[in-house]
Structures are given as C-alpha cells and as structure tokens.
C-alpha cells in the first residue's frame, strides 16, 4: 500500500535527516528546500498545504 505524505510530512522527514547530518537549523533548511522545489514562498508551505 502506498503511503501518502503531506508537504509538511516531507519537511519534517527532511529536517530529521538534516539534523542527523548535523546541518545547522535543520527545520529552516528543510522548509527552504521544499519551498524552492515547489517554487513557492516558505510561508506558503503552511498556508496552502496540509
């Protein structure tokens, strides 16, 4: 069965990965990466997707 992820699930999984790799500000960087990939502003991640 396929697992469906929301954009925020992807941000959280990305932040967890970045934290394991000792990246500074993992949540912020995960948000920027997701926003860039979707060609939207970072705040739009929270306003448009659930």
Secondary structure, 3 states (H helix, E strand, C coil): CCCCCCHHHHHHHHHHHHHHCCCCCHHHHHHHHHHHHHCCCCCHHHHHCC
